[in-house]
Amino acid sequence: MWFEYFKEHKPFFASLFRSNSTLSFQKKFLTFIMGELEKKLNTNTSVNKNIDTHIVLKFLGTAVMGILESYVLDEIDNDVEYVATQVGELMRRNI
C-alpha cells in the first residue's frame, strides 16, 4: 500500500529524499513505519522470541524506508507492484 502511494507522489518524495534537510522527514517516516510494523509483529514466534522488539522494528523499518527511497530515486528499475510484492514477502518472512 505504501508503494502505490509513493508511486503516485514520486516527484514529491524524490525531492524530499534528495534534499540535505531530510533528517526530520526520515525520522518521522521511520517512526510511522515502525508503528505500522508493530501492529503486525508477532513476538510469540520462536524466530522473534529472543530479539528485542524495538531492534526488530528499527531494522525492518529502516529496510522498508531504504527500499522506498531507492524506488523514488530511480535506483530500482522494477515496477511498483514487483517491488511491493518483494518487500511484502520479506516482511512475511521476518514478522
Backbone as XML, in Angstrom:
<?xml version="1.0"?>
<chain id="A" units="angstrom">
  <residue number="1" name="MET">
    <atom name="N" x="0.812" y="-1.189" z="0.000"/>
    <atom name="CA" x="0.000" y="0.000" z="0.000"/>
    <atom name="C" x="0.861" y="1.260" z="0.000"/>
  </residue>
  <residue number="2" name="TRP">
    <atom name="N" x="1.970" y="1.258" z="0.730"/>
    <atom name="CA" x="2.834" y="2.438" z="0.744"/>
    <atom name="C" x="3.456" y="2.669" z="-0.614"/>
  </residue>
  <residue number="3" name="PHE">
    <atom name="N" x="3.789" y="1.593" z="-1.293"/>
    <atom name="CA" x="4.496" y="1.719" z="-2.560"/>
    <atom name="C" x="3.635" y="2.396" z="-3.617"/>
  </residue>
  <residue number="4" name="GLU">
    <atom name="N" x="2.373" y="2.064" z="-3.669"/>
    <atom name="CA" x="1.476" y="2.688" z="-4.649"/>
    <atom name="C" x="1.354" y="4.186" z="-4.361"/>
  </residue>
  <residue number="5" name="TYR">
    <atom name="N" x="1.238" y="4.544" z="-3.091"/>
    <atom name="CA" x="1.161" y="5.955" z="-2.705"/>
    <atom name="C" x="2.437" y="6.687" z="-3.111"/>
  </residue>
  <residue number="6" name="PHE">
    <atom name="N" x="3.571" y="6.068" z="-2.865"/>
    <atom name="CA" x="4.841" y="6.690" z="-3.232"/>
    <atom name="C" x="4.974" y="6.815" z="-4.744"/>
  </residue>
  <residue number="7" name="LYS">
    <atom name="N" x="4.455" y="5.860" z="-5.470"/>
    <atom name="CA" x="4.483" y="5.936" z="-6.933"/>
    <atom name="C" x="3.676" y="7.143" z="-7.405"/>
  </residue>
  <residue number="8" name="GLU">
    <atom name="N" x="2.498" y="7.330" z="-6.828"/>
    <atom name="CA" x="1.626" y="8.434" z="-7.218"/>
    <atom name="C" x="2.230" y="9.797" z="-6.882"/>
  </residue>
  <residue number="9" name="HIS">
    <atom name="N" x="3.069" y="9.854" z="-5.871"/>
    <atom name="CA" x="3.667" y="11.116" z="-5.420"/>
    <atom name="C" x="5.194" y="11.093" z="-5.541"/>
  </residue>
  <residue number="10" name="LYS">
    <atom name="N" x="5.671" y="10.353" z="-6.518"/>
    <atom name="CA" x="7.102" y="10.114" z="-6.679"/>
    <atom name="C" x="7.939" y="11.400" z="-6.756"/>
  </residue>
  <residue number="11" name="PRO">
    <atom name="N" x="7.580" y="12.399" z="-7.556"/>
    <atom name="CA" x="8.407" y="13.613" z="-7.617"/>
    <atom name="C" x="8.548" y="14.313" z="-6.258"/>
  </residue>
  <residue number="12" name="PHE">
    <atom name="N" x="7.459" y="14.358" z="-5.504"/>
    <atom name="CA" x="7.498" y="14.986" z="-4.189"/>
    <atom name="C" x="8.467" y="14.260" z="-3.260"/>
  </residue>
  <residue number="13" name="PHE">
    <atom name="N" x="8.325" y="12.934" z="-3.175"/>
    <atom name="CA" x="9.187" y="12.172" z="-2.280"/>
    <atom name="C" x="10.629" y="12.136" z="-2.771"/>
  </residue>
  <residue number="14" name="ALA">
    <atom name="N" x="10.834" y="12.147" z="-4.067"/>
    <atom name="CA" x="12.198" y="12.192" z="-4.600"/>
    <atom name="C" x="12.888" y="13.470" z="-4.146"/>
  </residue>
  <residue number="15" name="SER">
    <atom name="N" x="12.171" y="14.596" z="-4.189"/>
    <atom name="CA" x="12.781" y="15.853" z="-3.744"/>
    <atom name="C" x="13.055" y="15.830" z="-2.246"/>
  </residue>
  <residue number="16" name="LEU">
    <atom name="N" x="12.186" y="15.185" z="-1.474"/>
    <atom name="CA" x="12.432" y="15.066" z="-0.032"/>
    <atom name="C" x="13.683" y="14.242" z="0.252"/>
  </residue>
  <residue number="17" name="PHE">
    <atom name="N" x="13.818" y="13.112" z="-0.423"/>
    <atom name="CA" x="14.973" y="12.249" z="-0.180"/>
    <atom name="C" x="16.267" y="12.861" z="-0.717"/>
  </residue>
  <residue number="18" name="ARG">
    <atom name="N" x="16.179" y="13.698" z="-1.738"/>
    <atom name="CA" x="17.381" y="14.322" z="-2.301"/>
    <atom name="C" x="17.847" y="15.531" z="-1.497"/>
  </residue>
  <residue number="19" name="SER">
    <atom name="N" x="16.954" y="16.118" z="-0.747"/>
    <atom name="CA" x="17.256" y="17.331" z="-0.002"/>
    <atom name="C" x="18.257" y="17.046" z="1.118"/>
  </residue>
  <residue number="20" name="ASN">
    <atom name="N" x="19.065" y="18.042" z="1.415"/>
    <atom name="CA" x="20.033" y="17.905" z="2.506"/>
    <atom name="C" x="19.361" y="17.993" z="3.877"/>
  </residue>
  <residue number="21" name="SER">
    <atom name="N" x="18.143" y="18.487" z="3.913"/>
    <atom name="CA" x="17.463" y="18.667" z="5.199"/>
    <atom name="C" x="16.343" y="17.647" z="5.392"/>
  </residue>
  <residue number="22" name="THR">
    <atom name="N" x="16.603" y="16.406" z="5.040"/>
    <atom name="CA" x="15.564" y="15.371" z="5.124"/>
    <atom name="C" x="15.553" y="14.620" z="6.446"/>
  </residue>
  <residue number="23" name="LEU">
    <atom name="N" x="16.452" y="14.924" z="7.330"/>
    <atom name="CA" x="16.557" y="14.160" z="8.573"/>
    <atom name="C" x="15.241" y="14.142" z="9.357"/>
  </residue>
  <residue number="24" name="SER">
    <atom name="N" x="14.588" y="15.278" z="9.470"/>
    <atom name="CA" x="13.319" y="15.349" z="10.196"/>
    <atom name="C" x="12.263" y="14.478" z="9.528"/>
  </residue>
  <residue number="25" name="PHE">
    <atom name="N" x="12.151" y="14.563" z="8.203"/>
    <atom name="CA" x="11.198" y="13.731" z="7.463"/>
    <atom name="C" x="11.511" y="12.259" z="7.667"/>
  </residue>
  <residue number="26" name="GLN">
    <atom name="N" x="12.782" y="11.889" z="7.546"/>
    <atom name="CA" x="13.160" y="10.484" z="7.668"/>
    <atom name="C" x="12.851" y="9.937" z="9.058"/>
  </residue>
  <residue number="27" name="LYS">
    <atom name="N" x="13.120" y="10.721" z="10.091"/>
    <atom name="CA" x="12.831" y="10.271" z="11.456"/>
    <atom name="C" x="11.337" y="10.058" z="11.662"/>
  </residue>
  <residue number="28" name="LYS">
    <atom name="N" x="10.526" y="11.005" z="11.190"/>
    <atom name="CA" x="9.076" y="10.879" z="11.348"/>
    <atom name="C" x="8.534" y="9.723" z="10.518"/>
  </residue>
  <residue number="29" name="PHE">
    <atom name="N" x="9.065" y="9.561" z="9.321"/>
    <atom name="CA" x="8.609" y="8.479" z="8.456"/>
    <atom name="C" x="9.000" y="7.124" z="9.037"/>
  </residue>
  <residue number="30" name="LEU">
    <atom name="N" x="10.218" y="7.024" z="9.565"/>
    <atom name="CA" x="10.658" y="5.777" z="10.192"/>
    <atom name="C" x="9.775" y="5.445" z="11.394"/>
  </residue>
  <residue number="31" name="THR">
    <atom name="N" x="9.449" y="6.437" z="12.193"/>
    <atom name="CA" x="8.562" y="6.225" z="13.340"/>
    <atom name="C" x="7.201" y="5.714" z="12.878"/>
  </residue>
  <residue number="32" name="PHE">
    <atom name="N" x="6.683" y="6.287" z="11.791"/>
    <atom name="CA" x="5.404" y="5.839" z="11.234"/>
    <atom name="C" x="5.491" y="4.381" z="10.780"/>
  </residue>
  <residue number="33" name="ILE">
    <atom name="N" x="6.529" y="4.053" z="10.016"/>
    <atom name="CA" x="6.695" y="2.684" z="9.512"/>
    <atom name="C" x="6.812" y="1.699" z="10.672"/>
  </residue>
  <residue number="34" name="MET">
    <atom name="N" x="7.614" y="2.049" z="11.667"/>
    <atom name="CA" x="7.784" y="1.167" z="12.819"/>
    <atom name="C" x="6.453" y="0.939" z="13.535"/>
  </residue>
  <residue number="35" name="GLY">
    <atom name="N" x="5.643" y="1.977" z="13.640"/>
    <atom name="CA" x="4.331" y="1.841" z="14.266"/>
    <atom name="C" x="3.423" y="0.896" z="13.493"/>
  </residue>
  <residue number="36" name="GLU">
    <atom name="N" x="3.470" y="0.997" z="12.172"/>
    <atom name="CA" x="2.662" y="0.106" z="11.335"/>
    <atom name="C" x="3.159" y="-1.337" z="11.430"/>
  </residue>
  <residue number="37" name="LEU">
    <atom name="N" x="4.473" y="-1.509" z="11.446"/>
    <atom name="CA" x="5.036" y="-2.857" z="11.554"/>
    <atom name="C" x="4.744" y="-3.477" z="12.917"/>
  </residue>
  <residue number="38" name="GLU">
    <atom name="N" x="4.749" y="-2.649" z="13.953"/>
    <atom name="CA" x="4.496" y="-3.156" z="15.305"/>
    <atom name="C" x="3.103" y="-3.785" z="15.405"/>
  </residue>
  <residue number="39" name="LYS">
    <atom name="N" x="2.153" y="-3.255" z="14.645"/>
    <atom name="CA" x="0.795" y="-3.813" z="14.643"/>
    <atom name="C" x="0.779" y="-5.244" z="14.106"/>
  </residue>
  <residue number="40" name="LYS">
    <atom name="N" x="1.759" y="-5.580" z="13.282"/>
    <atom name="CA" x="1.785" y="-6.895" z="12.635"/>
    <atom name="C" x="2.843" y="-7.831" z="13.207"/>
  </residue>
  <residue number="41" name="LEU">
    <atom name="N" x="3.748" y="-7.304" z="14.013"/>
    <atom name="CA" x="4.852" y="-8.102" z="14.535"/>
    <atom name="C" x="4.350" y="-9.155" z="15.513"/>
  </residue>
  <residue number="42" name="ASN">
    <atom name="N" x="4.729" y="-10.387" z="15.270"/>
    <atom name="CA" x="4.374" y="-11.498" z="16.154"/>
    <atom name="C" x="5.591" y="-11.827" z="17.008"/>
  </residue>
  <residue number="43" name="THR">
    <atom name="N" x="5.574" y="-11.386" z="18.248"/>
    <atom name="CA" x="6.715" y="-11.620" z="19.140"/>
    <atom name="C" x="6.667" y="-12.998" z="19.784"/>
  </residue>
  <residue number="44" name="ASN">
    <atom name="N" x="5.615" y="-13.749" z="19.520"/>
    <atom name="CA" x="5.477" y="-15.078" z="20.126"/>
    <atom name="C" x="6.122" y="-16.188" z="19.310"/>
  </residue>
  <residue number="45" name="THR">
    <atom name="N" x="6.596" y="-15.895" z="18.119"/>
    <atom name="CA" x="7.224" y="-16.940" z="17.313"/>
    <atom name="C" x="8.615" y="-17.231" z="17.840"/>
  </residue>
  <residue number="46" name="SER">
    <atom name="N" x="9.085" y="-18.424" z="17.587"/>
    <atom name="CA" x="10.424" y="-18.800" z="18.046"/>
    <atom name="C" x="11.496" y="-17.948" z="17.377"/>
  </residue>
  <residue number="47" name="VAL">
    <atom name="N" x="11.220" y="-17.460" z="16.172"/>
    <atom name="CA" x="12.191" y="-16.632" z="15.451"/>
    <atom name="C" x="12.414" y="-15.307" z="16.168"/>
  </residue>
  <residue number="48" name="ASN">
    <atom name="N" x="11.351" y="-14.690" z="16.669"/>
    <atom name="CA" x="11.448" y="-13.371" z="17.296"/>
    <atom name="C" x="11.521" y="-13.416" z="18.822"/>
  </residue>
  <residue number="49" name="LYS">
    <atom name="N" x="11.500" y="-14.603" z="19.392"/>
    <atom name="CA" x="11.410" y="-14.758" z="20.841"/>
    <atom name="C" x="12.544" y="-14.062" z="21.596"/>
  </residue>
  <residue number="50" name="ASN">
    <atom name="N" x="13.767" y="-14.194" z="21.141"/>
    <atom name="CA" x="14.914" y="-13.656" z="21.873"/>
    <atom name="C" x="15.451" y="-12.352" z="21.296"/>
  </residue>
  <residue number="51" name="ILE">
    <atom name="N" x="14.669" y="-11.713" z="20.430"/>
    <atom name="CA" x="15.126" y="-10.473" z="19.801"/>
    <atom name="C" x="14.314" y="-9.311" z="20.356"/>
  </residue>
  <residue number="52" name="ASP">
    <atom name="N" x="15.003" y="-8.248" z="20.723"/>
    <atom name="CA" x="14.371" y="-7.047" z="21.247"/>
    <atom name="C" x="13.404" y="-6.470" z="20.209"/>
  </residue>
  <residue number="53" name="THR">
    <atom name="N" x="12.169" y="-6.226" z="20.618"/>
    <atom name="CA" x="11.129" y="-5.741" z="19.710"/>
    <atom name="C" x="11.531" y="-4.437" z="19.038"/>
  </residue>
  <residue number="54" name="HIS">
    <atom name="N" x="12.083" y="-3.505" z="19.796"/>
    <atom name="CA" x="12.474" y="-2.213" z="19.215"/>
    <atom name="C" x="13.548" y="-2.397" z="18.142"/>
  </residue>
  <residue number="55" name="ILE">
    <atom name="N" x="14.477" y="-3.302" z="18.373"/>
    <atom name="CA" x="15.536" y="-3.543" z="17.387"/>
    <atom name="C" x="14.952" y="-4.157" z="16.120"/>
  </residue>
  <residue number="56" name="VAL">
    <atom name="N" x="14.024" y="-5.102" z="16.265"/>
    <atom name="CA" x="13.370" y="-5.700" z="15.092"/>
    <atom name="C" x="12.636" y="-4.624" z="14.300"/>
  </residue>
  <residue number="57" name="LEU">
    <atom name="N" x="11.877" y="-3.781" z="14.992"/>
    <atom name="CA" x="11.113" y="-2.733" z="14.315"/>
    <atom name="C" x="12.023" y="-1.723" z="13.632"/>
  </residue>
  <residue number="58" name="LYS">
    <atom name="N" x="13.100" y="-1.350" z="14.287"/>
    <atom name="CA" x="14.052" y="-0.396" z="13.698"/>
    <atom name="C" x="14.714" y="-1.009" z="12.467"/>
  </residue>
  <residue number="59" name="PHE">
    <atom name="N" x="15.110" y="-2.264" z="12.568"/>
    <atom name="CA" x="15.755" y="-2.974" z="11.466"/>
    <atom name="C" x="14.830" y="-3.059" z="10.253"/>
  </residue>
  <residue number="60" name="LEU">
    <atom name="N" x="13.622" y="-3.558" z="10.470"/>
    <atom name="CA" x="12.677" y="-3.718" z="9.360"/>
    <atom name="C" x="12.206" y="-2.368" z="8.827"/>
  </residue>
  <residue number="61" name="GLY">
    <atom name="N" x="11.961" y="-1.421" z="9.716"/>
    <atom name="CA" x="11.523" y="-0.089" z="9.288"/>
    <atom name="C" x="12.563" y="0.612" z="8.441"/>
  </residue>
  <residue number="62" name="THR">
    <atom name="N" x="13.811" y="0.517" z="8.850"/>
    <atom name="CA" x="14.898" y="1.121" z="8.080"/>
    <atom name="C" x="15.024" y="0.455" z="6.716"/>
  </residue>
  <residue number="63" name="ALA">
    <atom name="N" x="14.818" y="-0.851" z="6.676"/>
    <atom name="CA" x="14.884" y="-1.575" z="5.399"/>
    <atom name="C" x="13.781" y="-1.114" z="4.450"/>
  </residue>
  <residue number="64" name="VAL">
    <atom name="N" x="12.558" y="-1.023" z="4.947"/>
    <atom name="CA" x="11.439" y="-0.579" z="4.110"/>
    <atom name="C" x="11.676" y="0.847" z="3.624"/>
  </residue>
  <residue number="65" name="MET">
    <atom name="N" x="12.098" y="1.721" z="4.531"/>
    <atom name="CA" x="12.346" y="3.108" z="4.151"/>
    <atom name="C" x="13.445" y="3.192" z="3.101"/>
  </residue>
  <residue number="66" name="GLY">
    <atom name="N" x="14.476" y="2.384" z="3.228"/>
    <atom name="CA" x="15.562" y="2.383" z="2.249"/>
    <atom name="C" x="15.106" y="1.934" z="0.876"/>
  </residue>
  <residue number="67" name="ILE">
    <atom name="N" x="14.249" y="0.924" z="0.828"/>
    <atom name="CA" x="13.725" y="0.456" z="-0.459"/>
    <atom name="C" x="12.824" y="1.518" z="-1.077"/>
  </residue>
  <residue number="68" name="LEU">
    <atom name="N" x="11.965" y="2.142" z="-0.268"/>
    <atom name="CA" x="11.113" y="3.215" z="-0.787"/>
    <atom name="C" x="11.956" y="4.365" z="-1.334"/>
  </residue>
  <residue number="69" name="GLU">
    <atom name="N" x="12.982" y="4.740" z="-0.593"/>
    <atom name="CA" x="13.874" y="5.809" z="-1.050"/>
    <atom name="C" x="14.536" y="5.421" z="-2.365"/>
  </residue>
  <residue number="70" name="SER">
    <atom name="N" x="15.053" y="4.216" z="-2.450"/>
    <atom name="CA" x="15.691" y="3.757" z="-3.687"/>
    <atom name="C" x="14.705" y="3.750" z="-4.848"/>
  </residue>
  <residue number="71" name="TYR">
    <atom name="N" x="13.458" y="3.385" z="-4.569"/>
    <atom name="CA" x="12.447" y="3.368" z="-5.628"/>
    <atom name="C" x="12.171" y="4.782" z="-6.149"/>
  </residue>
  <residue number="72" name="VAL">
    <atom name="N" x="11.918" y="5.733" z="-5.244"/>
    <atom name="CA" x="11.572" y="7.084" z="-5.707"/>
    <atom name="C" x="12.759" y="7.801" z="-6.333"/>
  </residue>
  <residue number="73" name="LEU">
    <atom name="N" x="13.964" y="7.383" z="-6.007"/>
    <atom name="CA" x="15.155" y="7.989" z="-6.617"/>
    <atom name="C" x="15.600" y="7.233" z="-7.865"/>
  </residue>
  <residue number="74" name="ASP">
    <atom name="N" x="14.748" y="6.308" z="-8.333"/>
    <atom name="CA" x="15.006" y="5.525" z="-9.549"/>
    <atom name="C" x="16.274" y="4.686" z="-9.468"/>
  </residue>
  <residue number="75" name="GLU">
    <atom name="N" x="16.607" y="4.226" z="-8.277"/>
    <atom name="CA" x="17.739" y="3.322" z="-8.107"/>
    <atom name="C" x="17.306" y="1.861" z="-8.238"/>
  </residue>
  <residue number="76" name="ILE">
    <atom name="N" x="15.997" y="1.648" z="-8.292"/>
    <atom name="CA" x="15.418" y="0.326" z="-8.526"/>
    <atom name="C" x="14.593" y="0.440" z="-9.794"/>
  </residue>
  <residue number="77" name="ASP">
    <atom name="N" x="14.892" y="-0.412" z="-10.763"/>
    <atom name="CA" x="14.260" y="-0.313" z="-12.080"/>
    <atom name="C" x="12.916" y="-1.020" z="-12.192"/>
  </residue>
  <residue number="78" name="ASN">
    <atom name="N" x="12.571" y="-1.840" z="-11.244"/>
    <atom name="CA" x="11.347" y="-2.631" z="-11.343"/>
    <atom name="C" x="10.105" y="-1.771" z="-11.131"/>
  </residue>
  <residue number="79" name="ASP">
    <atom name="N" x="8.952" y="-2.283" z="-11.609"/>
    <atom name="CA" x="7.708" y="-1.544" z="-11.400"/>
    <atom name="C" x="7.270" y="-1.672" z="-9.945"/>
  </residue>
  <residue number="80" name="VAL">
    <atom name="N" x="6.385" y="-0.782" z="-9.550"/>
    <atom name="CA" x="5.993" y="-0.662" z="-8.150"/>
    <atom name="C" x="5.339" y="-1.939" z="-7.617"/>
  </residue>
  <residue number="81" name="GLU">
    <atom name="N" x="4.570" y="-2.636" z="-8.435"/>
    <atom name="CA" x="3.916" y="-3.854" z="-7.978"/>
    <atom name="C" x="4.947" y="-4.930" z="-7.626"/>
  </residue>
  <residue number="82" name="TYR">
    <atom name="N" x="5.972" y="-5.051" z="-8.463"/>
    <atom name="CA" x="7.023" y="-6.037" z="-8.219"/>
    <atom name="C" x="7.772" y="-5.711" z="-6.923"/>
  </residue>
  <residue number="83" name="VAL">
    <atom name="N" x="8.151" y="-4.451" z="-6.763"/>
    <atom name="CA" x="8.892" y="-4.034" z="-5.571"/>
    <atom name="C" x="8.043" y="-4.268" z="-4.319"/>
  </residue>
  <residue number="84" name="ALA">
    <atom name="N" x="6.780" y="-3.880" z="-4.370"/>
    <atom name="CA" x="5.894" y="-4.061" z="-3.219"/>
    <atom name="C" x="5.729" y="-5.538" z="-2.874"/>
  </residue>
  <residue number="85" name="THR">
    <atom name="N" x="5.613" y="-6.380" z="-3.882"/>
    <atom name="CA" x="5.483" y="-7.820" z="-3.654"/>
    <atom name="C" x="6.739" y="-8.385" z="-3.002"/>
  </residue>
  <residue number="86" name="GLN">
    <atom name="N" x="7.893" y="-7.974" z="-3.485"/>
    <atom name="CA" x="9.151" y="-8.449" z="-2.917"/>
    <atom name="C" x="9.295" y="-8.020" z="-1.459"/>
  </residue>
  <residue number="87" name="VAL">
    <atom name="N" x="9.011" y="-6.755" z="-1.175"/>
    <atom name="CA" x="9.112" y="-6.263" z="0.200"/>
    <atom name="C" x="8.075" y="-6.954" z="1.083"/>
  </residue>
  <residue number="88" name="GLY">
    <atom name="N" x="6.877" y="-7.153" z="0.555"/>
    <atom name="CA" x="5.842" y="-7.865" z="1.310"/>
    <atom name="C" x="6.277" y="-9.266" z="1.689"/>
  </residue>
  <residue number="89" name="GLU">
    <atom name="N" x="6.904" y="-9.962" z="0.758"/>
    <atom name="CA" x="7.392" y="-11.321" z="1.044"/>
    <atom name="C" x="8.492" y="-11.295" z="2.104"/>
  </residue>
  <residue number="90" name="LEU">
    <atom name="N" x="9.398" y="-10.343" z="2.008"/>
    <atom name="CA" x="10.453" y="-10.215" z="3.023"/>
    <atom name="C" x="9.854" y="-9.911" z="4.397"/>
  </residue>
  <residue number="91" name="MET">
    <atom name="N" x="8.830" y="-9.075" z="4.430"/>
    <atom name="CA" x="8.169" y="-8.763" z="5.701"/>
    <atom name="C" x="7.506" y="-10.013" z="6.281"/>
  </residue>
  <residue number="92" name="ARG">
    <atom name="N" x="6.817" y="-10.774" z="5.447"/>
    <atom name="CA" x="6.163" y="-12.000" z="5.937"/>
    <atom name="C" x="7.182" y="-12.967" z="6.530"/>
  </residue>
  <residue number="93" name="ARG">
    <atom name="N" x="8.355" y="-13.022" z="5.942"/>
    <atom name="CA" x="9.397" y="-13.931" z="6.448"/>
    <atom name="C" x="9.976" y="-13.469" z="7.777"/>
  </residue>
  <residue number="94" name="ASN">
    <atom name="N" x="9.901" y="-12.175" z="8.031"/>
    <atom name="CA" x="10.553" y="-11.622" z="9.215"/>
    <atom name="C" x="9.601" y="-11.156" z="10.301"/>
  </residue>
  <residue number="95" name="ILE">
    <atom name="N" x="8.327" y="-11.194" z="10.035"/>
    <atom name="CA" x="7.347" y="-10.770" z="11.047"/>
    <atom name="C" x="6.627" y="-11.965" z="11.514"/>
  </residue>
</chain>
